[in-house]
Each structure stands twice: as C-alpha cells, then as structure tokens.
Amino acid sequence: MGEAGEQPAEAYVNVATLKDIATTWPAMDRKSAEQMVQKYGPPNQAISSRLIWYHNGPWKRTIVYRDEILPNFPQPHSDTLEQVIDY
C-alpha cells in the first residue's frame, strides 16, 4: 500500500480512454505522453489534464501534464513531465 496521497499501482487506464484524452493535447505534451507510455506502459490514472504512473521504474510517481509548466529556474523554460523520488 502506498503512503498518504499515493495510490497502489495495480490499476491501469485502458488504451481507448488514453487515446481519447491524448488526442486533444498539444503536440509537445502528447509526445511526452507517448514516450512515457512506450517506456512504462499505460498509466495508472488519467484525467483530461494529466497522466499519472505510480512506482514506475525508480520513480515514486511520474506525471505528464497536458499544459506546459513554465518554471523560471535556473532560467525560463517549459516542462510537461514531473518525476518524483523518495528523499
């Protein structure tokens, strides 16, 4: 069982749902999603704004966002992928 706020990794999103969600995403974000599906298989959760994998590879959680995140550190850039480890 996962920690507080974490979900077990047994459930997966079916391919039809995944395609319905990702087809509306911008090209860069859709590419990130496709790369993660190729590497880790279908996500454990999917909503219109993000795909989430739990306990995939060395990662506690991987999230691909539909909308780019625009951090300014160390310089302005855009991100569509977040990967989390225990620290």
N, C-alpha and C positions, 0 to 999 in steps of 0.2 A: 504494500500500500504506500502511496506517495505521502510526502509531507503536506502540511497545511497549504491549501491552494493548488496542490499538484493533483493530477488525475492519473489513474492507472493507465497503462499503455496497451491494454488488450483490444480496445475497440478501434476500428478503422473506418474512414469515410469511404463510401463506395465510389467507383470511378465515374458514374453518371453525375452524381452530385458534385464531385470535384470539377468535372468539365464544365458544368453549368455555372459554377462560381467563377472559375478562372477565365472563362471566355469574355467576361465583362471587364477584366483587369487591364490596365495599361501594359504595353509590350514589355518594358523592363521588369515590372513586377511579375508578370506572367512567366517570363523566362526564369526568374529566380525560383518561382514555384515549381516549374517543370524540372529544373535541375535538382531540387530537393526531393521531388517525387522519384526521379531516376535513382538518386543515391540512397534514399531511406524508405522508399515505398510510399503508400498512401498515408496521409496524416491521420492523427487520432481524433482531431476535431477540425471542423471547417465552418466558418461563417463568411458572409459576403466580404468582410474586411480583412480576414486573416486565415491562414492555415497553421495548425499547431501540431507538432510532434512531441511526444514525451519520451524521455530515456532512449534517444536515438544516438547510437554510437557513443562518443564520450560526452554528449550533451545531456544536460538535465531537461532542457526544453529548447526547441527550435521553432521560431515564428517567422513566417513570411507575410509581410503586410501588403495589402493592395495599394495603399497610399504611401508614397515615399516619406521617410522621416528625414528632416533637414537639420542635422546637428551642425554646430559651428566649431567643434573641437576635433582635431587640432587646427583645422581650417574648415570653411564651409564645404559640405559635400552632401550627397543623398545616400540613404540606406533603405533597403527593403527587407533585410534579413537580420534577425536577432538570434543569437545562440547563447545559452546560459550554462554555466558550470557551478558546482558547489565550490564555495571559497571559505 
